[in-house]
Amino acid sequence: MPAFLAQLAAPGMQFVRAAHSDGTQLRYLFDPERESFAEFLTDGEIWTVRQGGPVALWDDVERSLVAWQDAGAPEIDSVRLRVTPACHRYWIGQAPSLYWEHRIT
């Protein structure tokens, strides 16, 4: 469910894993259309997120995940979808923070 919510929050985003030659693991979110990224850096068990570009991708994802947790972490079957010629609308319950609209271009 968290990965599904992340994709709803930032639909053009791609998650990329890579590794340095020294074995250091790298994790990124990229949204090429919005020219934005988030890089996840780890120091032991502490994670830091560095973001760049006009859209703070991780902020969008984190907001959705926190709202989902605050709603009691509902299961995937609680997601509703309405498809129209102009957009796709997704929502969970009545919480405005658990509503996403993706326009069709």
Secondary structure as GFF3:
##gff-version 3
##sequence-region A 1 105
A	DSSP	alpha_helix	2	9	.	.	.	ID=ss1
A	DSSP	beta_strand	14	19	.	.	.	ID=ss2
A	DSSP	beta_strand	25	31	.	.	.	ID=ss3
A	DSSP	beta_strand	36	43	.	.	.	ID=ss4
A	DSSP	beta_strand	46	52	.	.	.	ID=ss5
A	DSSP	alpha_helix	57	70	.	.	.	ID=ss6
A	DSSP	three_ten_helix	76	78	.	.	.	ID=ss7
A	DSSP	beta_strand	79	83	.	.	.	ID=ss8
A	DSSP	beta_strand	87	92	.	.	.	ID=ss9
A	DSSP	three_ten_helix	96	98	.	.	.	ID=ss10
A	DSSP	beta_strand	99	103	.	.	.	ID=ss11
###
